[in-house]
Amino acid sequence: QEHLQESGGGLVQPGGSLRLSCVVSGGISSIYVIRWYRQAPGQGREFVASISRSGYSTYANSARGRFTITRDAAMNTVYLQMNSLKPEDTAVYYCNEQDSWGKGTLVSVSS
């Protein structure tokens, strides 16, 4: 089972940007799909974006056009670039690969 470690969260004003990182122990070259999810206070966990081994990416409607998911096999890392952030993007963001989850990184969007 892979170990996933997220980082990059923080407090940002509306309209700002953040880049989240997910480092995967053991490397990502053999992993088919890695996903980002988020969980807002009092809400369930929801899908944000995914990227396949070939680089094919998918996005939730709420993320499409603002977020970009990429992967760097040399760094064993998957990134989530988040632009034009909104208060409703406030959540703990999690990295996922099959049954493995990281502990999450908190993103707060507030003026």
N, C-alpha and C positions, 0 to 999 in steps of 0.2 A: 504494500500500500504506500502510495506516495505521500510525502509530507509537503504541505503547501504553506507558504508564509507570505502574507500580504503586508504591504506598507504603502505610505504615500498619502494617507488620509490627513485631514486637518480642517481648519476653519477657513472658509473663503466667502467673499461677498458675492451676491448675485451677479451673474455675468462673468465671473472669474473662471479659472481653469485649475485642474489638478491632474496629475498623472499617478495612477495607482500601479503598483508592481506586485507580481505574484511569482515568487521564486519556488521552483519545484525541485525537490531533492531527487537525485537520480537522473535528472535531465528530462527534457520534453520531446526529444526527437522521436521517441517511440510512442508517445501519447497521441491518441487520435483526436480527441476534442478536449479543450479546456474552456470552462465557462466562468463568467462573473455573475453573481447574484447580489441582491441587496435586500436589506430588511429595515424598513422604517419603524420608528417607535410605534408600538401597538399594532403593527401590521404583520402579515405573513411574508415569507421570503419570496422574492420575485426574480425572474430571469432578467438579465440585463444584456449580455452579449456572449457570443461564443466564437472560437476560432479552431479550425481543424488543422491537422498536420500539414495539409497542402496550402494552408493560408486562407481557406474559405471562411468568411465571417458572417454571422447573423446577429441581428439586433432586435431588442424590444422596440415597439413603436415609440416609447418614451425616450429612447436613447438614440434612435436613428437620426443621423444628421448632426448630432452634437458630440457623440462619443465615438472613439475609434479603438478597436482592439487589435493588438499586434503581438507577434511572438518573436523572440530572439533565442534560437536554439543554442547559440554559443554561450549565452548568459543564463540558460535554463530559466528564462523569465518570460512571463506574459504580461503585457501592459494594457492598461485601460486609460486612454487619454480622454479627459472629460472637459469639454468646453461649454461656454454659455450656461453655466450652472444655475439652477433654480432652487429656491427653498425646498421644493418638493423632491429634490434629489438627496436631501438629507437622509442618511441611512448608514448602517454598517454594511460594508461591501465585502463579499466573500468570494474566494476563488474555489473552484470545484473541478475535480477530475474523478469521474465515476463515483465511488463511495467516499472519496477523500475530500475533506473540507479544511480550509484554513480557519484561523480564529477570528479573522475579519479586521478591517480597518475602518475607523469612523470618519465619515465625511459630513461636515456641517456647513450648510449654506445659509448665511444670515448676514443682514446688514447691522 
